Each structure stands twice: as C-alpha cells, then as structure tokens.
Amino acid sequence: MKAKEFEKKFDKGEDITRYLEVSKSRRPEQEQKRVNVDFPLWMIHLLDREAKRLGVPRQSIIKVWVAERLEKAS
C-alpha cells in the first residue's frame, strides 16, 4: 500500500491496524532499562502504604514521582 492511500484511510478514521507491523514498533525515548535502588525500610513502608491507598504497584508511584521531579527540574 502506498503512503497516500494509507494516509487517506487514516484520515477517514478507518481501522489501519491490519497494515501495521506492531511487532517491529517501538516508542522513541520509552525504552526501559532496569536499575536497582536501595531505600531505607521506612521509605518502603510509606511507599507501600501510598501504593495501597491508590491501588497501584509501588513501582508505579516511584516512576510517577521521579518523572514529576525531573519535569520540574528541566
């Protein structure tokens, strides 16, 4: 399929997912790398309490809070 035809289908709101190779897709700047961070137990307890209150995993809170702080710093 040519790009113009693809764009027309997209612009019309047609489902174009069958034309995509999602197995090869990636989100720029969203690749992940595992890091290990040691926290004092009191922080872990507070993180777990907040995670339980919000109904999300501890890791989610850490990611959101770090991202918020980095956005403020930039």
mmCIF file as gemmi writes it, N, C-alpha and C atoms, coordinates in Angstrom:
data_model
loop_
_atom_site.group_PDB
_atom_site.id
_atom_site.type_symbol
_atom_site.label_atom_id
_atom_site.label_alt_id
_atom_site.label_comp_id
_atom_site.label_asym_id
_atom_site.label_entity_id
_atom_site.label_seq_id
_atom_site.pdbx_PDB_ins_code
_atom_site.Cartn_x
_atom_site.Cartn_y
_atom_site.Cartn_z
_atom_site.occupancy
_atom_site.B_iso_or_equiv
_atom_site.pdbx_formal_charge
_atom_site.auth_seq_id
_atom_site.auth_asym_id
_atom_site.pdbx_PDB_model_num
ATOM 1 N N . MET Axp A 1 ? 0.843 -1.168 0 1 0 ? 1 A 1
ATOM 2 C CA . MET Axp A 1 ? 0 0 0 1 0 ? 1 A 1
ATOM 3 C C . MET Axp A 1 ? 0.894 1.239 0 1 0 ? 1 A 1
ATOM 4 N N . LYS Axp A 2 ? 0.534 2.182 -0.781 1 0 ? 2 A 1
ATOM 5 C CA . LYS Axp A 2 ? 1.299 3.437 -0.86 1 0 ? 2 A 1
ATOM 6 C C . LYS Axp A 2 ? 0.93 4.33 0.317 1 0 ? 2 A 1
ATOM 7 N N . ALA Axp A 3 ? 1.841 5.221 0.652 1 0 ? 3 A 1
ATOM 8 C CA . ALA Axp A 3 ? 1.659 6.099 1.806 1 0 ? 3 A 1
ATOM 9 C C . ALA Axp A 3 ? 0.406 6.968 1.677 1 0 ? 3 A 1
ATOM 10 N N . LYS Axp A 4 ? 0.139 7.464 0.488 1 0 ? 4 A 1
ATOM 11 C CA . LYS Axp A 4 ? -1.042 8.334 0.29 1 0 ? 4 A 1
ATOM 12 C C . LYS Axp A 4 ? -2.332 7.57 0.585 1 0 ? 4 A 1
ATOM 13 N N . GLU Axp A 5 ? -2.401 6.328 0.128 1 0 ? 5 A 1
ATOM 14 C CA . GLU Axp A 5 ? -3.589 5.515 0.384 1 0 ? 5 A 1
ATOM 15 C C . GLU Axp A 5 ? -3.737 5.232 1.877 1 0 ? 5 A 1
ATOM 16 N N . PHE Axp A 6 ? -2.617 4.942 2.528 1 0 ? 6 A 1
ATOM 17 C CA . PHE Axp A 6 ? -2.607 4.705 3.971 1 0 ? 6 A 1
ATOM 18 C C . PHE Axp A 6 ? -3.108 5.943 4.713 1 0 ? 6 A 1
ATOM 19 N N . GLU Axp A 7 ? -2.59 7.117 4.328 1 0 ? 7 A 1
ATOM 20 C CA . GLU Axp A 7 ? -2.99 8.367 4.965 1 0 ? 7 A 1
ATOM 21 C C . GLU Axp A 7 ? -4.473 8.647 4.762 1 0 ? 7 A 1
ATOM 22 N N . LYS Axp A 8 ? -4.987 8.358 3.584 1 0 ? 8 A 1
ATOM 23 C CA . LYS Axp A 8 ? -6.415 8.57 3.32 1 0 ? 8 A 1
ATOM 24 C C . LYS Axp A 8 ? -7.269 7.709 4.241 1 0 ? 8 A 1
ATOM 25 N N . LYS Axp A 9 ? -6.888 6.437 4.375 1 0 ? 9 A 1
ATOM 26 C CA . LYS Axp A 9 ? -7.628 5.542 5.262 1 0 ? 9 A 1
ATOM 27 C C . LYS Axp A 9 ? -7.579 6.051 6.699 1 0 ? 9 A 1
ATOM 28 N N . PHE Axp A 10 ? -6.416 6.498 7.115 1 0 ? 10 A 1
ATOM 29 C CA . PHE Axp A 10 ? -6.262 7.023 8.47 1 0 ? 10 A 1
ATOM 30 C C . PHE Axp A 10 ? -7.126 8.263 8.663 1 0 ? 10 A 1
ATOM 31 N N . ASP Axp A 11 ? -7.056 9.174 7.713 1 0 ? 11 A 1
ATOM 32 C CA . ASP Axp A 11 ? -7.829 10.423 7.799 1 0 ? 11 A 1
ATOM 33 C C . ASP Axp A 11 ? -9.335 10.179 7.81 1 0 ? 11 A 1
ATOM 34 N N . LYS Axp A 12 ? -9.786 9.123 7.142 1 0 ? 12 A 1
ATOM 35 C CA . LYS Axp A 12 ? -11.207 8.788 7.129 1 0 ? 12 A 1
ATOM 36 C C . LYS Axp A 12 ? -11.641 8.112 8.43 1 0 ? 12 A 1
ATOM 37 N N . GLY Axp A 13 ? -10.664 7.759 9.268 1 0 ? 13 A 1
ATOM 38 C CA . GLY Axp A 13 ? -10.988 7.087 10.529 1 0 ? 13 A 1
ATOM 39 C C . GLY Axp A 13 ? -11.102 5.581 10.39 1 0 ? 13 A 1
ATOM 40 N N . GLU Axp A 14 ? -10.639 5.052 9.275 1 0 ? 14 A 1
ATOM 41 C CA . GLU Axp A 14 ? -10.686 3.602 9.076 1 0 ? 14 A 1
ATOM 42 C C . GLU Axp A 14 ? -9.675 2.908 9.982 1 0 ? 14 A 1
ATOM 43 N N . ASP Axp A 15 ? -9.942 1.643 10.28 1 0 ? 15 A 1
ATOM 44 C CA . ASP Axp A 15 ? -9.023 0.839 11.088 1 0 ? 15 A 1
ATOM 45 C C . ASP Axp A 15 ? -7.81 0.476 10.227 1 0 ? 15 A 1
ATOM 46 N N . ILE Axp A 16 ? -6.669 0.993 10.597 1 0 ? 16 A 1
ATOM 47 C CA . ILE Axp A 16 ? -5.45 0.756 9.812 1 0 ? 16 A 1
ATOM 48 C C . ILE Axp A 16 ? -4.504 -0.233 10.483 1 0 ? 16 A 1
ATOM 49 N N . THR Axp A 17 ? -4.912 -0.787 11.611 1 0 ? 17 A 1
ATOM 50 C CA . THR Axp A 17 ? -4.008 -1.65 12.371 1 0 ? 17 A 1
ATOM 51 C C . THR Axp A 17 ? -3.567 -2.877 11.585 1 0 ? 17 A 1
ATOM 52 N N . ARG Axp A 18 ? -4.403 -3.369 10.686 1 0 ? 18 A 1
ATOM 53 C CA . ARG Axp A 18 ? -4.009 -4.563 9.929 1 0 ? 18 A 1
ATOM 54 C C . ARG Axp A 18 ? -2.858 -4.271 8.968 1 0 ? 18 A 1
ATOM 55 N N . TYR Axp A 19 ? -2.584 -3.007 8.701 1 0 ? 19 A 1
ATOM 56 C CA . TYR Axp A 19 ? -1.495 -2.626 7.801 1 0 ? 19 A 1
ATOM 57 C C . TYR Axp A 19 ? -0.186 -2.341 8.55 1 0 ? 19 A 1
ATOM 58 N N . LEU Axp A 20 ? -0.237 -2.425 9.846 1 0 ? 20 A 1
ATOM 59 C CA . LEU Axp A 20 ? 0.946 -2.103 10.658 1 0 ? 20 A 1
ATOM 60 C C . LEU Axp A 20 ? 1.646 -3.372 11.12 1 0 ? 20 A 1
ATOM 61 N N . GLU Axp A 21 ? 2.949 -3.312 11.209 1 0 ? 21 A 1
ATOM 62 C CA . GLU Axp A 21 ? 3.727 -4.41 11.771 1 0 ? 21 A 1
ATOM 63 C C . GLU Axp A 21 ? 4.084 -4.025 13.201 1 0 ? 21 A 1
ATOM 64 N N . VAL Axp A 22 ? 3.162 -4.27 14.123 1 0 ? 22 A 1
ATOM 65 C CA . VAL Axp A 22 ? 3.359 -3.824 15.501 1 0 ? 22 A 1
ATOM 66 C C . VAL Axp A 22 ? 4.489 -4.572 16.204 1 0 ? 22 A 1
ATOM 67 N N . SER Axp A 23 ? 4.84 -5.745 15.702 1 0 ? 23 A 1
ATOM 68 C CA . SER Axp A 23 ? 5.942 -6.482 16.326 1 0 ? 23 A 1
ATOM 69 C C . SER Axp A 23 ? 7.268 -5.743 16.167 1 0 ? 23 A 1
ATOM 70 N N . LYS Axp A 24 ? 7.346 -4.865 15.176 1 0 ? 24 A 1
ATOM 71 C CA . LYS Axp A 24 ? 8.575 -4.11 14.944 1 0 ? 24 A 1
ATOM 72 C C . LYS Axp A 24 ? 8.483 -2.677 15.476 1 0 ? 24 A 1
ATOM 73 N N . SER Axp A 25 ? 7.351 -2.335 16.063 1 0 ? 25 A 1
ATOM 74 C CA . SER Axp A 25 ? 7.176 -0.952 16.512 1 0 ? 25 A 1
ATOM 75 C C . SER Axp A 25 ? 7.891 -0.715 17.841 1 0 ? 25 A 1
ATOM 76 N N . ARG Axp A 26 ? 8.212 0.536 18.076 1 0 ? 26 A 1
ATOM 77 C CA . ARG Axp A 26 ? 8.822 0.933 19.344 1 0 ? 26 A 1
ATOM 78 C C . ARG Axp A 26 ? 8.456 2.379 19.605 1 0 ? 26 A 1
ATOM 79 N N . ARG Axp A 27 ? 8.538 2.766 20.851 1 0 ? 27 A 1
ATOM 80 C CA . ARG Axp A 27 ? 8.219 4.131 21.23 1 0 ? 27 A 1
ATOM 81 C C . ARG Axp A 27 ? 9.524 4.844 21.549 1 0 ? 27 A 1
ATOM 82 N N . PRO Axp A 28 ? 9.909 5.814 20.731 1 0 ? 28 A 1
ATOM 83 C CA . PRO Axp A 28 ? 11.165 6.529 20.976 1 0 ? 28 A 1
ATOM 84 C C . PRO Axp A 28 ? 11.2 7.128 22.38 1 0 ? 28 A 1
ATOM 85 N N . GLU Axp A 29 ? 12.344 7.06 22.977 1 0 ? 29 A 1
ATOM 86 C CA . GLU Axp A 29 ? 12.575 7.582 24.324 1 0 ? 29 A 1
ATOM 87 C C . GLU Axp A 29 ? 11.784 6.836 25.393 1 0 ? 29 A 1
ATOM 88 N N . GLN Axp A 30 ? 11.202 5.697 25.046 1 0 ? 30 A 1
ATOM 89 C CA . GLN Axp A 30 ? 10.431 4.929 26.015 1 0 ? 30 A 1
ATOM 90 C C . GLN Axp A 30 ? 11.052 3.556 26.298 1 0 ? 30 A 1
ATOM 91 N N . GLU Axp A 31 ? 12.223 3.281 25.714 1 0 ? 31 A 1
ATOM 92 C CA . GLU Axp A 31 ? 12.875 2.024 26.015 1 0 ? 31 A 1
ATOM 93 C C . GLU Axp A 31 ? 13.151 1.997 27.512 1 0 ? 31 A 1
ATOM 94 N N . GLN Axp A 32 ? 13.135 0.815 28.069 1 0 ? 32 A 1
ATOM 95 C CA . GLN Axp A 32 ? 13.337 0.719 29.509 1 0 ? 32 A 1
ATOM 96 C C . GLN Axp A 32 ? 14.657 0.046 29.829 1 0 ? 32 A 1
ATOM 97 N N . LYS Axp A 33 ? 15.19 0.421 30.967 1 0 ? 33 A 1
ATOM 98 C CA . LYS Axp A 33 ? 16.4 -0.192 31.49 1 0 ? 33 A 1
ATOM 99 C C . LYS Axp A 33 ? 16.196 -0.389 32.984 1 0 ? 33 A 1
ATOM 100 N N . ARG Axp A 34 ? 16.463 -1.572 33.448 1 0 ? 34 A 1
ATOM 101 C CA . ARG Axp A 34 ? 16.281 -1.882 34.866 1 0 ? 34 A 1
ATOM 102 C C . ARG Axp A 34 ? 17.422 -1.274 35.687 1 0 ? 34 A 1
ATOM 103 N N . VAL Axp A 35 ? 17.053 -0.646 36.783 1 0 ? 35 A 1
ATOM 104 C CA . VAL Axp A 35 ? 18.031 -0.121 37.728 1 0 ? 35 A 1
ATOM 105 C C . VAL Axp A 35 ? 17.648 -0.596 39.121 1 0 ? 35 A 1
ATOM 106 N N . ASN Axp A 36 ? 18.629 -0.715 39.962 1 0 ? 36 A 1
ATOM 107 C CA . ASN Axp A 36 ? 18.378 -1.107 41.35 1 0 ? 36 A 1
ATOM 108 C C . ASN Axp A 36 ? 18.631 0.09 42.245 1 0 ? 36 A 1
ATOM 109 N N . VAL Axp A 37 ? 17.7 0.34 43.136 1 0 ? 37 A 1
ATOM 110 C CA . VAL Axp A 37 ? 17.826 1.443 44.074 1 0 ? 37 A 1
ATOM 111 C C . VAL Axp A 37 ? 17.535 0.894 45.463 1 0 ? 37 A 1
ATOM 112 N N . ASP Axp A 38 ? 18.4 1.207 46.401 1 0 ? 38 A 1
ATOM 113 C CA . ASP Axp A 38 ? 18.18 0.786 47.785 1 0 ? 38 A 1
ATOM 114 C C . ASP Axp A 38 ? 17.488 1.906 48.546 1 0 ? 38 A 1
ATOM 115 N N . PHE Axp A 39 ? 16.376 1.568 49.206 1 0 ? 39 A 1
ATOM 116 C CA . PHE Axp A 39 ? 15.631 2.517 50.022 1 0 ? 39 A 1
ATOM 117 C C . PHE Axp A 39 ? 15.649 2.053 51.468 1 0 ? 39 A 1
ATOM 118 N N . PRO Axp A 40 ? 15.664 2.992 52.395 1 0 ? 40 A 1
ATOM 119 C CA . PRO Axp A 40 ? 15.513 2.602 53.8 1 0 ? 40 A 1
ATOM 120 C C . PRO Axp A 40 ? 14.12 1.984 54.014 1 0 ? 40 A 1
ATOM 121 N N . LEU Axp A 41 ? 14.001 1.114 54.998 1 0 ? 41 A 1
ATOM 122 C CA . LEU Axp A 41 ? 12.734 0.434 55.246 1 0 ? 41 A 1
ATOM 123 C C . LEU Axp A 41 ? 11.589 1.397 55.499 1 0 ? 41 A 1
ATOM 124 N N . TRP Axp A 42 ? 11.846 2.502 56.185 1 0 ? 42 A 1
ATOM 125 C CA . TRP Axp A 42 ? 10.753 3.432 56.465 1 0 ? 42 A 1
ATOM 126 C C . TRP Axp A 42 ? 10.174 3.997 55.17 1 0 ? 42 A 1
ATOM 127 N N . MET Axp A 43 ? 11.036 4.203 54.149 1 0 ? 43 A 1
ATOM 128 C CA . MET Axp A 43 ? 10.538 4.69 52.863 1 0 ? 43 A 1
ATOM 129 C C . MET Axp A 43 ? 9.703 3.614 52.168 1 0 ? 43 A 1
ATOM 130 N N . ILE Axp A 44 ? 10.156 2.385 52.227 1 0 ? 44 A 1
ATOM 131 C CA . ILE Axp A 44 ? 9.421 1.277 51.613 1 0 ? 44 A 1
ATOM 132 C C . ILE Axp A 44 ? 8.029 1.173 52.236 1 0 ? 44 A 1
ATOM 133 N N . HIS Axp A 45 ? 7.963 1.288 53.567 1 0 ? 45 A 1
ATOM 134 C CA . HIS Axp A 45 ? 6.667 1.202 54.251 1 0 ? 45 A 1
ATOM 135 C C . HIS Axp A 45 ? 5.737 2.327 53.814 1 0 ? 45 A 1
ATOM 136 N N . LEU Axp A 46 ? 6.278 3.537 53.718 1 0 ? 46 A 1
ATOM 137 C CA . LEU Axp A 46 ? 5.451 4.667 53.283 1 0 ? 46 A 1
ATOM 138 C C . LEU Axp A 46 ? 5.04 4.532 51.812 1 0 ? 46 A 1
ATOM 139 N N . LEU Axp A 47 ? 5.969 4.067 50.981 1 0 ? 47 A 1
ATOM 140 C CA . LEU Axp A 47 ? 5.632 3.838 49.573 1 0 ? 47 A 1
ATOM 141 C C . LEU Axp A 47 ? 4.53 2.782 49.439 1 0 ? 47 A 1
ATOM 142 N N . ASP Axp A 48 ? 4.653 1.714 50.198 1 0 ? 48 A 1
ATOM 143 C CA . ASP Axp A 48 ? 3.652 0.646 50.136 1 0 ? 48 A 1
ATOM 144 C C . ASP Axp A 48 ? 2.289 1.123 50.633 1 0 ? 48 A 1
ATOM 145 N N . ARG Axp A 49 ? 2.295 1.944 51.652 1 0 ? 49 A 1
ATOM 146 C CA . ARG Axp A 49 ? 1.031 2.467 52.162 1 0 ? 49 A 1
ATOM 147 C C . ARG Axp A 49 ? 0.35 3.36 51.109 1 0 ? 49 A 1
ATOM 148 N N . GLU Axp A 50 ? 1.138 4.217 50.478 1 0 ? 50 A 1
ATOM 149 C CA . GLU Axp A 50 ? 0.592 5.089 49.437 1 0 ? 50 A 1
ATOM 150 C C . GLU Axp A 50 ? 0.134 4.273 48.23 1 0 ? 50 A 1
ATOM 151 N N . ALA Axp A 51 ? 0.903 3.268 47.86 1 0 ? 51 A 1
ATOM 152 C CA . ALA Axp A 51 ? 0.525 2.403 46.739 1 0 ? 51 A 1
ATOM 153 C C . ALA Axp A 51 ? -0.795 1.694 47.027 1 0 ? 51 A 1
ATOM 154 N N . LYS Axp A 52 ? -0.947 1.206 48.228 1 0 ? 52 A 1
ATOM 155 C CA . LYS Axp A 52 ? -2.189 0.527 48.605 1 0 ? 52 A 1
ATOM 156 C C . LYS Axp A 52 ? -3.358 1.505 48.571 1 0 ? 52 A 1
ATOM 157 N N . ARG Axp A 53 ? -3.14 2.703 49.073 1 0 ? 53 A 1
ATOM 158 C CA . ARG Axp A 53 ? -4.193 3.721 49.087 1 0 ? 53 A 1
ATOM 159 C C . ARG Axp A 53 ? -4.668 4.043 47.671 1 0 ? 53 A 1
ATOM 160 N N . LEU Axp A 54 ? -3.71 4.137 46.732 1 0 ? 54 A 1
ATOM 161 C CA . LEU Axp A 54 ? -4.034 4.466 45.352 1 0 ? 54 A 1
ATOM 162 C C . LEU Axp A 54 ? -4.412 3.248 44.51 1 0 ? 54 A 1
ATOM 163 N N . GLY Axp A 55 ? -4.134 2.056 45.025 1 0 ? 55 A 1
ATOM 164 C CA . GLY Axp A 55 ? -4.444 0.835 44.285 1 0 ? 55 A 1
ATOM 165 C C . GLY Axp A 55 ? -3.526 0.588 43.11 1 0 ? 55 A 1
ATOM 166 N N . VAL Axp A 56 ? -2.257 0.959 43.28 1 0 ? 56 A 1
ATOM 167 C CA . VAL Axp A 56 ? -1.266 0.756 42.219 1 0 ? 56 A 1
ATOM 168 C C . VAL Axp A 56 ? -0.03 0.09 42.811 1 0 ? 56 A 1
ATOM 169 N N . PRO Axp A 57 ? 0.823 -0.489 41.966 1 0 ? 57 A 1
ATOM 170 C CA . PRO Axp A 57 ? 2.066 -1.076 42.473 1 0 ? 57 A 1
ATOM 171 C C . PRO Axp A 57 ? 3.049 -0.004 42.958 1 0 ? 57 A 1
ATOM 172 N N . ARG Axp A 58 ? 3.899 -0.39 43.847 1 0 ? 58 A 1
ATOM 173 C CA . ARG Axp A 58 ? 4.93 0.517 44.379 1 0 ? 58 A 1
ATOM 174 C C . ARG Axp A 58 ? 5.747 1.133 43.249 1 0 ? 58 A 1
ATOM 175 N N . GLN Axp A 59 ? 6.119 0.325 42.267 1 0 ? 59 A 1
ATOM 176 C CA . GLN Axp A 59 ? 6.944 0.798 41.16 1 0 ? 59 A 1
ATOM 177 C C . GLN Axp A 59 ? 6.275 1.953 40.418 1 0 ? 59 A 1
ATOM 178 N N . SER Axp A 60 ? 4.969 1.894 40.284 1 0 ? 60 A 1
ATOM 179 C CA . SER Axp A 60 ? 4.249 2.962 39.585 1 0 ? 60 A 1
ATOM 180 C C . SER Axp A 60 ? 4.392 4.297 40.302 1 0 ? 60 A 1
ATOM 181 N N . ILE Axp A 61 ? 4.28 4.274 41.601 1 0 ? 61 A 1
ATOM 182 C CA . ILE Axp A 61 ? 4.422 5.512 42.379 1 0 ? 61 A 1
ATOM 183 C C . ILE Axp A 61 ? 5.825 6.074 42.226 1 0 ? 61 A 1
ATOM 184 N N . ILE Axp A 62 ? 6.804 5.207 42.32 1 0 ? 62 A 1
ATOM 185 C CA . ILE Axp A 62 ? 8.193 5.66 42.195 1 0 ? 62 A 1
ATOM 186 C C . ILE Axp A 62 ? 8.412 6.297 40.822 1 0 ? 62 A 1
ATOM 187 N N . LYS Axp A 63 ? 7.936 5.647 39.765 1 0 ? 63 A 1
ATOM 188 C CA . LYS Axp A 63 ? 8.107 6.186 38.41 1 0 ? 63 A 1
ATOM 189 C C . LYS Axp A 63 ? 7.43 7.542 38.25 1 0 ? 63 A 1
ATOM 190 N N . VAL Axp A 64 ? 6.197 7.65 38.728 1 0 ? 64 A 1
ATOM 191 C CA . VAL Axp A 64 ? 5.465 8.907 38.59 1 0 ? 64 A 1
ATOM 192 C C . VAL Axp A 64 ? 6.152 10.013 39.373 1 0 ? 64 A 1
ATOM 193 N N . TRP Axp A 65 ? 6.537 9.738 40.604 1 0 ? 65 A 1
ATOM 194 C CA . TRP Axp A 65 ? 7.163 10.775 41.426 1 0 ? 65 A 1
ATOM 195 C C . TRP Axp A 65 ? 8.507 11.214 40.859 1 0 ? 65 A 1
ATOM 196 N N . VAL Axp A 66 ? 9.298 10.278 40.377 1 0 ? 66 A 1
ATOM 197 C CA . VAL Axp A 66 ? 10.585 10.641 39.769 1 0 ? 66 A 1
ATOM 198 C C . VAL Axp A 66 ? 10.353 11.458 38.5 1 0 ? 66 A 1
ATOM 199 N N . ALA Axp A 67 ? 9.399 11.047 37.682 1 0 ? 67 A 1
ATOM 200 C CA . ALA Axp A 67 ? 9.093 11.786 36.447 1 0 ? 67 A 1
ATOM 201 C C . ALA Axp A 67 ? 8.637 13.207 36.76 1 0 ? 67 A 1
ATOM 202 N N . GLU Axp A 68 ? 7.781 13.369 37.769 1 0 ? 68 A 1
ATOM 203 C CA . GLU Axp A 68 ? 7.325 14.708 38.152 1 0 ? 68 A 1
ATOM 204 C C . GLU Axp A 68 ? 8.494 15.583 38.589 1 0 ? 68 A 1
ATOM 205 N N . ARG Axp A 69 ? 9.372 15.014 39.363 1 0 ? 69 A 1
ATOM 206 C CA . ARG Axp A 69 ? 10.528 15.771 39.851 1 0 ? 69 A 1
ATOM 207 C C . ARG Axp A 69 ? 11.453 16.164 38.696 1 0 ? 69 A 1
ATOM 208 N N . LEU Axp A 70 ? 11.676 15.259 37.757 1 0 ? 70 A 1
ATOM 209 C CA . LEU Axp A 70 ? 12.532 15.548 36.616 1 0 ? 70 A 1
ATOM 210 C C . LEU Axp A 70 ? 11.917 16.627 35.719 1 0 ? 70 A 1
ATOM 211 N N . GLU Axp A 71 ? 10.592 16.594 35.561 1 0 ? 71 A 1
ATOM 212 C CA . GLU Axp A 71 ? 9.933 17.637 34.763 1 0 ? 71 A 1
ATOM 213 C C . GLU Axp A 71 ? 10.103 18.996 35.402 1 0 ? 71 A 1
ATOM 214 N N . LYS Axp A 72 ? 10.001 19.07 36.71 1 0 ? 72 A 1
ATOM 215 C CA . LYS Axp A 72 ? 10.19 20.343 37.416 1 0 ? 72 A 1
ATOM 216 C C . LYS Axp A 72 ? 11.624 20.842 37.281 1 0 ? 72 A 1
ATOM 217 N N . ALA Axp A 73 ? 12.574 19.918 37.255 1 0 ? 73 A 1
ATOM 218 C CA . ALA Axp A 73 ? 13.989 20.289 37.207 1 0 ? 73 A 1
ATOM 219 C C . ALA Axp A 73 ? 14.418 20.759 35.815 1 0 ? 73 A 1
ATOM 220 N N . SER Axp A 74 ? 13.665 20.386 34.799 1 0 ? 74 A 1
ATOM 221 C CA . SER Axp A 74 ? 14.107 20.742 33.44 1 0 ? 74 A 1
ATOM 222 C C . SER Axp A 74 ? 13.477 22.012 32.933 1 0 ? 74 A 1
